[in-house]
């Protein structure tokens, strides 16, 4: 790619950054990351456009000025506004790639990467099964190195990734207690140790319940920065089995990227996009009920590199 190779644009949300950076890093080492924060009323309509686009950026306007890069990759609604505008402002000289369904005609971008469960189709749309991420053998090895003491924990090591509420999937006291009880029951069957991490989306009120649920068991329980560095990479690297709350497409995708058995606990039927995503993972043999016995390794779900190849083909970057 000529010129400054790639701008990565997001709203700063961790999940959006992770996807956009994963794809960019699979394409080029020359990356500039930009956080987009639109002012009202432009933020209300994004990625749709209304007059006065330059006023939408306020003092951030200087972040989106030429010289334009060869490629702009966005993830999230406000980033979709920015990648769409950059494509127009550059008269097509900057190729625009948007991750996730922008919910308007994908022809406003050169390429859209939307997971299958979004249900978006088109000549310029790529449909991975899960979310894009950087996880491969090297990433997992780095996670093991960074948390080498986990090797001394008794096996099998049960990784537990805890998210939060999502529309149709509450994570209140009753839901969290049911999930934690199911995890404890799984551990009672398998033995070994537990490696537990909450996420930014886990409600503060639930954190004491997590600590109490695993008190006395061998392993590690992380509920925030007061517990030290986030062990998430070490959990993915060292776990022999993973249990993930049903709400997070990103965490489920990354757990499935490890090649270890992945389980979830969804006591009520999941609907809409999330339900379709779970069904697709199960149909591919990548996701199991929490009490499923299997401990065999499975083919890891690693789509970022193949999507990067398709991006190159579609955009003529080969």
Secondary structure, DSSP 8 states (H G I E B T S, - for coil): --SS-EEEEE-S-HHHHHHHHHHHHHH-S-EEEEE----TTHHHHTTS--S-GGGGGGGGGGGG-SS--SEEEEESHHHHHHHHHHHHHTTTSSEEEEES--SS-GGGSSEEE--GGG----TTEE--SS-----SHHHHHHHHHHTGGGGGS-SSEEEEE----BTTB--SHHHHHHHHHHHHHHHHHH-SEEEEE--TTS-HHHHHHHHHHTTTSSEEEE-SGGGSS--HHHHHHH-SEEEEETT-HHHHHHHHTTTSEEEEE-SS---HHHHHHHHHHHHTT--EETT------------HHHHHHHHHHHHT--
